[in-house]
């Protein structure tokens, strides 16, 4: 749905061991995403100039969970 020349920005949790959410989370379908997989999917969908940065680290129960920011251009 993004026209040529349009941009996308997505932020989400990096792939983790499932400890970010409670032991029995309702509605949680994943434990974060792997950057390579996300980048590959967007590349296959026609995006270019795909870049990842560390956007933030969520601190929870003595651990840090990285949040990535991915940007790309159609």
Gaussian input, Z-matrix of N, CA and C with variables (Angstrom, degrees):
# hf/3-21g

backbone

0 1
 N
 C     1     B1
 C     2     B2     1     A1
 N     3     B3     2     A2     1     D1
 C     4     B4     3     A3     2     D2
 C     5     B5     4     A4     3     D3
 N     6     B6     5     A5     4     D4
 C     7     B7     6     A6     5     D5
 C     8     B8     7     A7     6     D6
 N     9     B9     8     A8     7     D7
 C    10    B10     9     A9     8     D8
 C    11    B11    10    A10     9     D9
 N    12    B12    11    A11    10    D10
 C    13    B13    12    A12    11    D11
 C    14    B14    13    A13    12    D12
 N    15    B15    14    A14    13    D13
 C    16    B16    15    A15    14    D14
 C    17    B17    16    A16    15    D15
 N    18    B18    17    A17    16    D16
 C    19    B19    18    A18    17    D17
 C    20    B20    19    A19    18    D18
 N    21    B21    20    A20    19    D19
 C    22    B22    21    A21    20    D20
 C    23    B23    22    A22    21    D21
 N    24    B24    23    A23    22    D22
 C    25    B25    24    A24    23    D23
 C    26    B26    25    A25    24    D24
 N    27    B27    26    A26    25    D25
 C    28    B28    27    A27    26    D26
 C    29    B29    28    A28    27    D27
 N    30    B30    29    A29    28    D28
 C    31    B31    30    A30    29    D29
 C    32    B32    31    A31    30    D30
 N    33    B33    32    A32    31    D31
 C    34    B34    33    A33    32    D32
 C    35    B35    34    A34    33    D33
 N    36    B36    35    A35    34    D34
 C    37    B37    36    A36    35    D35
 C    38    B38    37    A37    36    D36
 N    39    B39    38    A38    37    D37
 C    40    B40    39    A39    38    D38
 C    41    B41    40    A40    39    D39
 N    42    B42    41    A41    40    D40
 C    43    B43    42    A42    41    D41
 C    44    B44    43    A43    42    D42
 N    45    B45    44    A44    43    D43
 C    46    B46    45    A45    44    D44
 C    47    B47    46    A46    45    D45
 N    48    B48    47    A47    46    D46
 C    49    B49    48    A48    47    D47
 C    50    B50    49    A49    48    D48
 N    51    B51    50    A50    49    D49
 C    52    B52    51    A51    50    D50
 C    53    B53    52    A52    51    D51
 N    54    B54    53    A53    52    D52
 C    55    B55    54    A54    53    D53
 C    56    B56    55    A55    54    D54
 N    57    B57    56    A56    55    D55
 C    58    B58    57    A57    56    D56
 C    59    B59    58    A58    57    D57
 N    60    B60    59    A59    58    D58
 C    61    B61    60    A60    59    D59
 C    62    B62    61    A61    60    D60
 N    63    B63    62    A62    61    D61
 C    64    B64    63    A63    62    D62
 C    65    B65    64    A64    63    D63
 N    66    B66    65    A65    64    D64
 C    67    B67    66    A66    65    D65
 C    68    B68    67    A67    66    D66
 N    69    B69    68    A68    67    D67
 C    70    B70    69    A69    68    D68
 C    71    B71    70    A70    69    D69
 N    72    B72    71    A71    70    D70
 C    73    B73    72    A72    71    D71
 C    74    B74    73    A73    72    D72
 N    75    B75    74    A74    73    D73
 C    76    B76    75    A75    74    D74
 C    77    B77    76    A76    75    D75
 N    78    B78    77    A77    76    D76
 C    79    B79    78    A78    77    D77
 C    80    B80    79    A79    78    D78
 N    81    B81    80    A80    79    D79
 C    82    B82    81    A81    80    D80
 C    83    B83    82    A82    81    D81
 N    84    B84    83    A83    82    D82
 C    85    B85    84    A84    83    D83
 C    86    B86    85    A85    84    D84
 N    87    B87    86    A86    85    D85
 C    88    B88    87    A87    86    D86
 C    89    B89    88    A88    87    D87
 N    90    B90    89    A89    88    D88
 C    91    B91    90    A90    89    D89
 C    92    B92    91    A91    90    D90
 N    93    B93    92    A92    91    D91
 C    94    B94    93    A93    92    D92
 C    95    B95    94    A94    93    D93
 N    96    B96    95    A95    94    D94
 C    97    B97    96    A96    95    D95
 C    98    B98    97    A97    96    D96
 N    99    B99    98    A98    97    D97
 C   100   B100    99    A99    98    D98
 C   101   B101   100   A100    99    D99
 N   102   B102   101   A101   100   D100
 C   103   B103   102   A102   101   D101
 C   104   B104   103   A103   102   D102
 N   105   B105   104   A104   103   D103
 C   106   B106   105   A105   104   D104
 C   107   B107   106   A106   105   D105
 N   108   B108   107   A107   106   D106
 C   109   B109   108   A108   107   D107
 C   110   B110   109   A109   108   D108
 N   111   B111   110   A110   109   D109
 C   112   B112   111   A111   110   D110
 C   113   B113   112   A112   111   D111
 N   114   B114   113   A113   112   D112
 C   115   B115   114   A114   113   D113
 C   116   B116   115   A115   114   D114
 N   117   B117   116   A116   115   D115
 C   118   B118   117   A117   116   D116
 C   119   B119   118   A118   117   D117
 N   120   B120   119   A119   118   D118
 C   121   B121   120   A120   119   D119
 C   122   B122   121   A121   120   D120
 N   123   B123   122   A122   121   D121
 C   124   B124   123   A123   122   D122
 C   125   B125   124   A124   123   D123
 N   126   B126   125   A125   124   D124
 C   127   B127   126   A126   125   D125
 C   128   B128   127   A127   126   D126
 N   129   B129   128   A128   127   D127
 C   130   B130   129   A129   128   D128
 C   131   B131   130   A130   129   D129
 N   132   B132   131   A131   130   D130
 C   133   B133   132   A132   131   D131
 C   134   B134   133   A133   132   D132
 N   135   B135   134   A134   133   D133
 C   136   B136   135   A135   134   D134
 C   137   B137   136   A136   135   D135
 N   138   B138   137   A137   136   D136
 C   139   B139   138   A138   137   D137
 C   140   B140   139   A139   138   D138
 N   141   B141   140   A140   139   D139
 C   142   B142   141   A141   140   D140
 C   143   B143   142   A142   141   D141
 N   144   B144   143   A143   142   D142
 C   145   B145   144   A144   143   D143
 C   146   B146   145   A145   144   D144
 N   147   B147   146   A146   145   D145
 C   148   B148   147   A147   146   D146
 C   149   B149   148   A148   147   D147
 N   150   B150   149   A149   148   D148
 C   151   B151   150   A150   149   D149
 C   152   B152   151   A151   150   D150
 N   153   B153   152   A152   151   D151
 C   154   B154   153   A153   152   D152
 C   155   B155   154   A154   153   D153
 N   156   B156   155   A155   154   D154
 C   157   B157   156   A156   155   D155
 C   158   B158   157   A157   156   D156
 N   159   B159   158   A158   157   D157
 C   160   B160   159   A159   158   D158
 C   161   B161   160   A160   159   D159
 N   162   B162   161   A161   160   D160
 C   163   B163   162   A162   161   D161
 C   164   B164   163   A163   162   D162
 N   165   B165   164   A164   163   D163
 C   166   B166   165   A165   164   D164
 C   167   B167   166   A166   165   D165
 N   168   B168   167   A167   166   D166
 C   169   B169   168   A168   167   D167
 C   170   B170   169   A169   168   D168
 N   171   B171   170   A170   169   D169
 C   172   B172   171   A171   170   D170
 C   173   B173   172   A172   171   D171
 N   174   B174   173   A173   172   D172
 C   175   B175   174   A174   173   D173
 C   176   B176   175   A175   174   D174
 N   177   B177   176   A176   175   D175
 C   178   B178   177   A177   176   D176
 C   179   B179   178   A178   177   D177
 N   180   B180   179   A179   178   D178
 C   181   B181   180   A180   179   D179
 C   182   B182   181   A181   180   D180
 N   183   B183   182   A182   181   D181
 C   184   B184   183   A183   182   D182
 C   185   B185   184   A184   183   D183
 N   186   B186   185   A185   184   D184
 C   187   B187   186   A186   185   D185
 C   188   B188   187   A187   186   D186
 N   189   B189   188   A188   187   D187
 C   190   B190   189   A189   188   D188
 C   191   B191   190   A190   189   D189
 N   192   B192   191   A191   190   D190
 C   193   B193   192   A192   191   D191
 C   194   B194   193   A193   192   D192
 N   195   B195   194   A194   193   D193
 C   196   B196   195   A195   194   D194
 C   197   B197   196   A196   195   D195
 N   198   B198   197   A197   196   D196
 C   199   B199   198   A198   197   D197
 C   200   B200   199   A199   198   D198
 N   201   B201   200   A200   199   D199
 C   202   B202   201   A201   200   D200
 C   203   B203   202   A202   201   D201
 N   204   B204   203   A203   202   D202
 C   205   B205   204   A204   203   D203
 C   206   B206   205   A205   204   D204
 N   207   B207   206   A206   205   D205
 C   208   B208   207   A207   206   D206
 C   209   B209   208   A208   207   D207
 N   210   B210   209   A209   208   D208
 C   211   B211   210   A210   209   D209
 C   212   B212   211   A211   210   D210
 N   213   B213   212   A212   211   D211
 C   214   B214   213   A213   212   D212
 C   215   B215   214   A214   213   D213
 N   216   B216   215   A215   214   D214
 C   217   B217   216   A216   215   D215
 C   218   B218   217   A217   216   D216
 N   219   B219   218   A218   217   D217
 C   220   B220   219   A219   218   D218
 C   221   B221   220   A220   219   D219

   B1=1.4433
   B2=1.5288
   B3=1.3114
   B4=1.4594
   B5=1.5158
   B6=1.3068
   B7=1.4631
   B8=1.5260
   B9=1.3439
   B10=1.4746
   B11=1.5319
   B12=1.3219
   B13=1.4637
   B14=1.5173
   B15=1.3452
   B16=1.4647
   B17=1.5168
   B18=1.3133
   B19=1.4576
   B20=1.5276
   B21=1.3311
   B22=1.4595
   B23=1.5256
   B24=1.3240
   B25=1.4652
   B26=1.5244
   B27=1.3191
   B28=1.4601
   B29=1.5237
   B30=1.3118
   B31=1.4666
   B32=1.5199
   B33=1.3289
   B34=1.4611
   B35=1.5182
   B36=1.3051
   B37=1.4519
   B38=1.5295
   B39=1.3232
   B40=1.4656
   B41=1.5176
   B42=1.3124
   B43=1.4596
   B44=1.5284
   B45=1.3427
   B46=1.4648
   B47=1.5197
   B48=1.3134
   B49=1.4585
   B50=1.5312
   B51=1.3065
   B52=1.4595
   B53=1.5126
   B54=1.3255
   B55=1.4626
   B56=1.5310
   B57=1.3135
   B58=1.4681
   B59=1.5218
   B60=1.3277
   B61=1.4621
   B62=1.5247
   B63=1.3154
   B64=1.4689
   B65=1.5281
   B66=1.2940
   B67=1.4652
   B68=1.5280
   B69=1.3205
   B70=1.4574
   B71=1.5321
   B72=1.3385
   B73=1.4656
   B74=1.5302
   B75=1.2911
   B76=1.4610
   B77=1.5296
   B78=1.3181
   B79=1.4575
   B80=1.5173
   B81=1.3115
   B82=1.4637
   B83=1.5241
   B84=1.3251
   B85=1.4642
   B86=1.5284
   B87=1.3228
   B88=1.4650
   B89=1.5250
   B90=1.3149
   B91=1.4714
   B92=1.5140
   B93=1.3153
   B94=1.4554
   B95=1.5219
   B96=1.3357
   B97=1.4539
   B98=1.5200
   B99=1.3232
   B100=1.4573
   B101=1.5297
   B102=1.3166
   B103=1.4660
   B104=1.5263
   B105=1.3279
   B106=1.4689
   B107=1.5181
   B108=1.3237
   B109=1.4581
   B110=1.5290
   B111=1.3237
   B112=1.4652
   B113=1.5294
   B114=1.3270
   B115=1.4648
   B116=1.5200
   B117=1.3208
   B118=1.4627
   B119=1.5222
   B120=1.3170
   B121=1.4657
   B122=1.5297
   B123=1.3146
   B124=1.4594
   B125=1.5254
   B126=1.3077
   B127=1.4618
   B128=1.5230
   B129=1.3274
   B130=1.4655
   B131=1.5297
   B132=1.3227
   B133=1.4624
   B134=1.5241
   B135=1.3415
   B136=1.4553
   B137=1.5157
   B138=1.3259
   B139=1.4651
   B140=1.5226
   B141=1.3163
   B142=1.4641
   B143=1.5255
   B144=1.3209
   B145=1.4732
   B146=1.5330
   B147=1.3240
   B148=1.4642
   B149=1.5239
   B150=1.3247
   B151=1.4662
   B152=1.5257
   B153=1.3130
   B154=1.4617
   B155=1.5204
   B156=1.3144
   B157=1.4632
   B158=1.5305
   B159=1.3039
   B160=1.4588
   B161=1.5202
   B162=1.3250
   B163=1.4533
   B164=1.5250
   B165=1.3383
   B166=1.4625
   B167=1.5252
   B168=1.3055
   B169=1.4583
   B170=1.5151
   B171=1.3322
   B172=1.4546
   B173=1.5213
   B174=1.3192
   B175=1.4631
   B176=1.5202
   B177=1.3323
   B178=1.4578
   B179=1.5213
   B180=1.3170
   B181=1.4542
   B182=1.5294
   B183=1.3236
   B184=1.4521
   B185=1.5209
   B186=1.3179
   B187=1.4701
   B188=1.5185
   B189=1.3087
   B190=1.4604
   B191=1.5191
   B192=1.3248
   B193=1.4544
   B194=1.5269
   B195=1.3358
   B196=1.4585
   B197=1.5285
   B198=1.3106
   B199=1.4619
   B200=1.5295
   B201=1.3438
   B202=1.4642
   B203=1.5216
   B204=1.3081
   B205=1.4670
   B206=1.5185
   B207=1.3285
   B208=1.4611
   B209=1.5125
   B210=1.3230
   B211=1.4520
   B212=1.5318
   B213=1.3101
   B214=1.4596
   B215=1.5177
   B216=1.2974
   B217=1.4685
   B218=1.5116
   B219=1.3006
   B220=1.4709
   B221=1.5075
   A1=111.11
   A2=116.98
   A3=119.79
   A4=108.08
   A5=115.61
   A6=121.23
   A7=110.21
   A8=117.45
   A9=119.91
   A10=110.43
   A11=115.05
   A12=121.05
   A13=112.75
   A14=116.39
   A15=120.32
   A16=111.34
   A17=116.00
   A18=121.98
   A19=110.85
   A20=114.53
   A21=121.39
   A22=108.21
   A23=115.27
   A24=121.66
   A25=107.31
   A26=115.94
   A27=121.47
   A28=108.56
   A29=115.79
   A30=120.77
   A31=108.21
   A32=116.28
   A33=120.07
   A34=109.82
   A35=114.33
   A36=123.54
   A37=110.67
   A38=116.20
   A39=120.83
   A40=109.15
   A41=117.85
   A42=122.43
   A43=109.12
   A44=116.04
   A45=120.77
   A46=109.24
   A47=117.01
   A48=122.69
   A49=115.19
   A50=118.12
   A51=121.54
   A52=114.26
   A53=117.36
   A54=120.82
   A55=113.18
   A56=118.39
   A57=121.10
   A58=110.56
   A59=116.70
   A60=121.54
   A61=109.80
   A62=116.11
   A63=120.25
   A64=111.02
   A65=116.63
   A66=122.17
   A67=112.90
   A68=118.14
   A69=121.22
   A70=109.72
   A71=117.10
   A72=119.80
   A73=112.20
   A74=115.91
   A75=121.25
   A76=108.96
   A77=116.42
   A78=121.03
   A79=115.44
   A80=118.70
   A81=120.99
   A82=108.45
   A83=116.37
   A84=121.57
   A85=113.65
   A86=117.57
   A87=119.97
   A88=109.95
   A89=114.77
   A90=121.44
   A91=109.16
   A92=115.51
   A93=121.65
   A94=111.55
   A95=114.57
   A96=121.96
   A97=111.49
   A98=116.54
   A99=122.00
   A100=108.31
   A101=116.26
   A102=121.15
   A103=112.36
   A104=116.68
   A105=119.67
   A106=111.94
   A107=117.12
   A108=121.01
   A109=111.02
   A110=116.67
   A111=120.74
   A112=109.87
   A113=116.58
   A114=120.85
   A115=111.77
   A116=116.87
   A117=121.55
   A118=111.14
   A119=117.14
   A120=121.00
   A121=111.27
   A122=116.94
   A123=119.72
   A124=111.09
   A125=117.20
   A126=120.80
   A127=110.22
   A128=116.93
   A129=121.62
   A130=111.65
   A131=116.72
   A132=121.77
   A133=112.15
   A134=116.90
   A135=120.52
   A136=116.16
   A137=117.23
   A138=119.45
   A139=109.76
   A140=115.57
   A141=122.16
   A142=108.48
   A143=115.19
   A144=120.78
   A145=111.02
   A146=115.83
   A147=121.43
   A148=108.28
   A149=114.53
   A150=120.27
   A151=109.62
   A152=114.81
   A153=121.87
   A154=109.01
   A155=115.65
   A156=122.07
   A157=108.01
   A158=115.88
   A159=120.59
   A160=106.94
   A161=116.30
   A162=120.78
   A163=112.78
   A164=115.49
   A165=118.78
   A166=108.84
   A167=117.49
   A168=123.02
   A169=108.10
   A170=116.42
   A171=121.65
   A172=107.66
   A173=116.49
   A174=121.30
   A175=108.34
   A176=114.79
   A177=120.10
   A178=109.22
   A179=116.01
   A180=122.75
   A181=112.81
   A182=116.10
   A183=121.48
   A184=115.77
   A185=117.49
   A186=121.41
   A187=109.69
   A188=114.91
   A189=120.49
   A190=108.79
   A191=115.68
   A192=122.52
   A193=108.11
   A194=117.40
   A195=119.85
   A196=112.96
   A197=114.21
   A198=123.09
   A199=106.37
   A200=116.34
   A201=119.55
   A202=110.16
   A203=114.93
   A204=122.92
   A205=106.53
   A206=115.73
   A207=121.35
   A208=108.37
   A209=116.64
   A210=121.50
   A211=108.52
   A212=115.29
   A213=120.28
   A214=110.36
   A215=115.34
   A216=122.47
   A217=109.18
   A218=116.43
   A219=121.27
   A220=110.39
   D1=-7.78
   D2=178.61
   D3=-88.84
   D4=128.09
   D5=-178.73
   D6=-74.04
   D7=156.04
   D8=175.32
   D9=-52.56
   D10=134.59
   D11=-177.63
   D12=92.01
   D13=-11.65
   D14=178.52
   D15=-76.29
   D16=163.06
   D17=-178.01
   D18=-122.88
   D19=154.16
   D20=175.16
   D21=-130.12
   D22=145.61
   D23=174.56
   D24=-137.21
   D25=127.32
   D26=-178.08
   D27=-132.97
   D28=132.41
   D29=174.86
   D30=-119.33
   D31=135.86
   D32=177.94
   D33=-159.99
   D34=172.81
   D35=-179.07
   D36=-72.53
   D37=134.23
   D38=172.15
   D39=-63.81
   D40=153.43
   D41=176.95
   D42=-54.37
   D43=132.16
   D44=-179.89
   D45=-143.66
   D46=178.58
   D47=-171.64
   D48=-81.41
   D49=6.31
   D50=179.88
   D51=95.65
   D52=-2.72
   D53=-177.49
   D54=-79.89
   D55=-9.18
   D56=-179.53
   D57=-64.79
   D58=-41.25
   D59=-179.56
   D60=-96.40
   D61=164.33
   D62=179.68
   D63=-61.62
   D64=169.99
   D65=-175.28
   D66=-61.56
   D67=-27.85
   D68=-178.55
   D69=-134.72
   D70=66.96
   D71=-174.69
   D72=-74.71
   D73=131.08
   D74=177.88
   D75=-87.18
   D76=125.65
   D77=176.09
   D78=85.58
   D79=0.42
   D80=178.64
   D81=-86.90
   D82=118.29
   D83=-174.10
   D84=-99.64
   D85=-9.74
   D86=-176.96
   D87=-154.30
   D88=168.56
   D89=175.89
   D90=-116.98
   D91=56.58
   D92=-179.55
   D93=86.78
   D94=-179.52
   D95=-176.41
   D96=-128.90
   D97=146.61
   D98=173.82
   D99=-85.57
   D100=129.79
   D101=-178.10
   D102=-55.23
   D103=-45.59
   D104=-177.42
   D105=-59.59
   D106=-40.87
   D107=-179.45
   D108=-67.38
   D109=-43.75
   D110=179.21
   D111=-63.58
   D112=-46.91
   D113=179.60
   D114=-60.38
   D115=-41.69
   D116=178.77
   D117=-63.10
   D118=-45.02
   D119=179.23
   D120=-60.73
   D121=-43.43
   D122=-179.24
   D123=-70.46
   D124=-35.94
   D125=176.56
   D126=-62.30
   D127=-44.93
   D128=178.25
   D129=-62.68
   D130=-27.47
   D131=179.18
   D132=-84.37
   D133=3.86
   D134=174.92
   D135=97.70
   D136=10.25
   D137=178.19
   D138=-85.12
   D139=151.33
   D140=177.41
   D141=-133.29
   D142=176.20
   D143=-178.49
   D144=50.10
   D145=42.97
   D146=180.00
   D147=-77.93
   D148=126.93
   D149=-178.21
   D150=-133.96
   D151=146.92
   D152=177.02
   D153=-122.47
   D154=141.97
   D155=172.58
   D156=-138.99
   D157=159.64
   D158=171.66
   D159=-81.51
   D160=116.08
   D161=-176.61
   D162=-88.99
   D163=-34.76
   D164=-173.12
   D165=-169.15
   D166=158.00
   D167=171.20
   D168=-121.15
   D169=120.09
   D170=176.61
   D171=-85.24
   D172=126.61
   D173=177.82
   D174=-98.96
   D175=123.31
   D176=-177.47
   D177=-147.78
   D178=123.57
   D179=176.12
   D180=49.99
   D181=47.40
   D182=175.82
   D183=78.74
   D184=4.81
   D185=179.44
   D186=-121.47
   D187=160.15
   D188=174.39
   D189=-116.50
   D190=135.61
   D191=179.69
   D192=-120.69
   D193=116.54
   D194=-177.42
   D195=-75.01
   D196=141.34
   D197=172.89
   D198=-110.38
   D199=127.18
   D200=178.57
   D201=-97.68
   D202=156.80
   D203=170.82
   D204=-120.10
   D205=122.34
   D206=175.98
   D207=-110.79
   D208=133.14
   D209=173.73
   D210=-123.86
   D211=152.16
   D212=178.83
   D213=-159.06
   D214=164.13
   D215=-178.86
   D216=-124.22
   D217=138.14
   D218=178.93
   D219=-86.14

